[in-house]
Amino acid sequence: MTVEYIRYRIPGDTAAFEQAIARAARFLARAPQCADYELSHRTDQPDSYLLRITWAAGSGGEPIPAFLAEIEPYADAIEERSRYEPAEVAGAGGSVPSMYEWAGGLEALERLTERFYQLVPADELVGPLFARMDPGHPRHVALWLAEVFGGPDRYTRERGGYPAMLGHHLGKAITEPQRRRWVSLLLDAADEVGLPDDPEFRAAFVGYLEWGTRLALANSQLGATPPRQAPVPHWGWGVAPPYQG
């Protein structure tokens, strides 16, 4: 992707400028080549604005005529216009806890998987999938979830990462009813062991379960050829990983 920065100096009616940008932004919001955008102004210079537009990979950031028409009156107010390609240095700061921290860390996830795998054997749908389960499997799954939700990368270091998890699903021919029951039982276990039940956490948590189990279902079908090498997905507050399995 390409990130474009447009710096404006608006010596006059800044409210009119912000309104013009807001009108123009409607066209950015509908443009498939635009990933996101944001207008900011300097706290120490209220007449100095910075418009950031992130253009989707491969789009080239083609001009959007309707957008340009709205902001054309402010063309002379542009002090700088630059485009950047993201480097590899990126990450979240500490002001927002990871889902791993919010859930209660590895101890909470181990409680979750222990209870889940106590429920599994008696279930007529998913029980057969785990008939010969390794006794250590609940802890291994807890390590996987911990890494996915922003905790230590122990599943990668100790268990083999994504290729190992993929290997557990290949050829299993999981059915859609089994997938749904798996999700349902895990959510029952989450309630029983007291995982956070605030809407924000549960929405992100269920989002990962839906995403992950649908990939597992597809990868488990006979003849499926999923990628054998990929990173462990890192799941945040409503953000899916930037690749497909």
C-alpha positions in Angstrom: 0.0 0.0 0.0 1.0 3.6 -0.4 0.4 6.3 2.2 -0.1 9.9 0.9 0.3 13.0 3.0 -1.1 16.4 2.0 -0.1 19.3 4.2 -2.3 22.4 4.1 -2.0 25.9 5.6 -5.4 27.4 5.9 -5.1 31.1 6.9 -8.8 31.9 6.6 -12.0 30.0 7.4 -10.8 26.6 8.7 -14.4 25.5 9.4 -15.2 25.8 5.7 -12.1 23.8 4.9 -13.0 21.0 7.2 -16.5 20.9 5.8 -15.0 20.7 2.2 -12.8 17.8 3.3 -15.7 16.1 4.9 -17.7 16.3 1.7 -14.7 15.1 -0.3 -14.2 12.2 2.1 -17.5 10.7 1.1 -16.0 9.8 -2.3 -12.9 8.4 -0.6 -15.1 6.2 1.6 -16.7 4.7 -1.5 -13.5 4.3 -3.5 -12.2 0.7 -3.7 -8.6 2.0 -4.1 -8.8 3.9 -0.8 -8.0 1.8 2.4 -8.5 4.7 4.9 -8.0 8.4 5.4 -7.7 10.9 8.3 -7.5 14.7 8.6 -5.5 16.2 11.5 -4.4 19.6 12.5 -1.5 20.8 14.6 -2.2 21.6 18.2 0.2 24.6 18.2 -0.8 25.9 14.7 -4.6 25.5 14.2 -4.3 26.6 10.6 -2.0 23.8 9.7 -3.7 20.5 8.5 -2.4 17.1 7.4 -4.6 14.9 5.3 -3.5 11.2 5.3 -4.8 8.8 2.6 -3.8 5.2 2.5 -4.1 3.7 -1.0 -4.7 0.0 -1.4 -1.9 -2.1 -2.7 -1.7 -2.2 -6.5 -4.1 0.7 -6.9 -1.5 3.3 -7.6 -3.7 5.9 -5.8 -5.5 6.9 -8.9 -7.1 10.4 -8.6 -10.8 10.4 -7.7 -12.4 13.3 -9.8 -15.3 13.9 -7.5 -12.9 14.1 -4.5 -10.5 16.5 -6.3 -13.4 18.7 -7.3 -14.4 19.3 -3.7 -11.0 20.2 -2.5 -9.9 22.1 -5.7 -10.5 25.5 -4.1 -7.8 24.7 -1.5 -5.2 23.6 -4.0 -3.1 26.8 -3.5 -3.1 26.1 0.3 -1.1 22.9 -0.2 2.4 23.2 1.3 3.6 19.7 0.7 2.3 16.5 -0.9 4.3 13.3 -0.4 3.8 9.5 -0.8 5.4 6.9 1.3 5.7 3.1 1.2 5.4 1.4 4.7 8.6 0.0 6.2 8.6 -3.2 8.2 8.7 -1.4 11.6 5.2 -1.3 12.9 3.2 -2.4 16.0 0.8 -1.3 18.6 1.7 0.7 21.7 1.0 -0.2 25.3 -2.0 2.0 25.8 -4.3 -0.6 24.5 -4.1 -4.1 26.1 -3.8 -7.1 23.8 -6.6 -9.6 23.8 -4.3 -12.0 25.5 -3.9 -9.5 28.4 -7.6 -8.7 28.5 -8.6 -12.4 28.6 -6.4 -12.9 31.7 -3.2 -14.4 30.1 -2.2 -18.0 29.6 -3.8 -19.1 32.9 -7.2 -18.0 31.7 -6.8 -19.6 28.3 -5.7 -22.9 29.9 -8.8 -22.9 32.0 -10.8 -22.3 28.8 -9.2 -25.2 26.9 -9.3 -27.6 29.8 -13.0 -27.0 30.2 -13.6 -27.2 26.5 -11.9 -30.5 26.1 -13.9 -31.8 29.1 -17.1 -31.0 27.1 -15.9 -32.4 23.8 -15.8 -36.2 24.4 -19.5 -36.4 25.3 -20.6 -34.5 22.2 -21.9 -36.7 19.4 -20.8 -34.3 16.6 -17.3 -33.2 17.6 -16.4 -36.0 20.0 -15.3 -38.4 17.2 -12.8 -35.8 15.9 -10.9 -36.0 19.2 -11.2 -39.7 19.9 -7.5 -40.2 20.2 -6.5 -36.8 21.5 -3.1 -36.2 23.0 -3.5 -35.5 26.7 -1.4 -32.4 26.2 -3.7 -31.1 23.5 -5.6 -28.6 25.7 -2.4 -26.9 26.7 -1.2 -26.8 23.2 -4.3 -25.1 22.0 -4.0 -22.6 24.9 -0.5 -21.7 23.7 -1.9 -21.3 20.1 -4.6 -18.9 21.3 -2.2 -17.1 23.5 0.1 -16.3 20.5 -2.8 -15.5 18.3 -4.2 -13.0 20.8 -0.9 -11.1 21.3 0.8 -13.2 23.9 4.3 -15.0 23.8 5.2 -16.9 20.7 5.6 -20.1 22.5 3.4 -22.1 20.1 5.8 -21.2 17.3 8.9 -21.9 19.3 7.7 -25.0 21.1 5.1 -26.6 18.9 6.0 -25.7 15.3 3.8 -22.7 14.5 1.3 -22.6 11.7 2.6 -25.7 9.8 2.0 -27.8 13.0 -1.5 -26.5 13.5 -2.3 -27.0 9.9 -1.2 -30.6 10.1 -3.8 -31.3 12.8 -6.6 -30.4 10.3 -5.4 -31.9 7.0 -7.6 -34.7 5.8 -10.1 -34.5 8.7 -13.0 -33.6 6.5 -14.6 -31.4 9.1 -18.3 -30.7 8.4 -20.1 -27.4 8.8 -22.3 -28.8 11.7 -19.1 -29.9 13.5 -17.5 -26.5 13.0 -20.6 -24.8 14.4 -20.7 -27.1 17.4 -17.0 -26.5 18.1 -17.6 -22.8 18.2 -20.7 -23.2 20.4 -18.9 -25.5 22.9 -15.9 -23.2 23.2 -18.2 -20.3 23.9 -20.0 -22.3 26.5 -16.6 -23.1 28.1 -15.7 -19.4 27.9 -18.8 -18.5 30.0 -18.2 -21.3 32.5 -14.6 -20.3 33.2 -15.4 -16.6 33.4 -13.6 -15.2 30.3 -14.4 -11.5 29.9 -17.9 -11.0 28.6 -17.8 -7.4 27.6 -19.1 -6.8 24.1 -15.8 -5.6 22.7 -13.8 -8.7 23.8 -16.5 -11.2 22.9 -17.0 -9.6 19.4 -13.3 -9.9 18.6 -13.1 -13.4 20.2 -16.0 -14.7 18.3 -14.6 -13.1 15.1 -11.5 -15.1 15.5 -13.4 -18.3 16.2 -15.4 -17.8 13.0 -12.4 -16.9 10.9 -10.2 -19.7 12.2 -12.8 -22.5 12.1 -13.9 -21.6 8.6 -10.3 -21.8 7.5 -9.8 -25.1 9.4 -12.9 -26.5 7.7 -11.7 -25.6 4.2 -8.2 -26.9 4.9 -9.5 -30.2 6.2 -11.3 -31.2 3.1 -10.0 -34.1 1.0 -7.9 -32.6 -1.9 -7.4 -29.2 -0.2 -4.1 -27.6 -0.9 -3.7 -24.8 1.7 -0.3 -23.0 1.9 2.1 -25.1 4.1 4.0 -22.1 5.4 2.5 -19.0 7.0 2.9 -17.1 10.2 0.6 -17.7 13.2 -2.2 -15.2 12.7 -2.1 -12.2 15.1 -5.7 -11.2 16.0 -6.5 -7.8 17.5 -9.6 -5.9 18.4 -11.6 -6.5 15.2 -8.7 -6.7 12.8 -8.2 -9.8 10.7 -4.7 -10.9 9.6 -3.6 -9.6 6.2 -3.3 -12.9 4.4 -5.5 -15.8 3.5 -4.8 -19.4 4.5 
